[in-house]
């Protein structure tokens, strides 16, 4: 009987010890267990006016609006939204870990994204100011026509 009791106690302590190995980035220090203790990923819906802009989170993570970007760890990020002929917008995004402690995979709260959705209005690029109606002539001097 004492052998069974010691296995149950040891197993409980080992499980609670593993829960404490989870780091703030949502991964474990133990190989192969990072995804077990990681909070659920968060998704940010991105729209733009006009639609069809590129929303870029990193050089390898981008999508065409309307779309969604996925975050799998907490941190401060920048989402760059660009479209040819329009001024590029860069928007800060904060991803935070859930407040609760240990939960079974897929059952606990996920990461939180602020803002919850991203709607970006892109302004058309305007021609450089100050040139008026004067255009360069073939000889390089400014003039009309």
Beta strands, then each sheet from edge to edge (+ up, - down):
strand 1: 42-49
strand 2: 54-58
strand 3: 61-64
strand 4: 67-71
strand 5: 75-82
strand 6: 89-96
strand 7: 112-114
strand 8: 117-121
strand 9: 134-136
strand 10: 142-144
sheet 1: 4+ 1- 8-
sheet 2: 3+ 2- 5+ 6- 7+
sheet 3: 9+ 10-
end
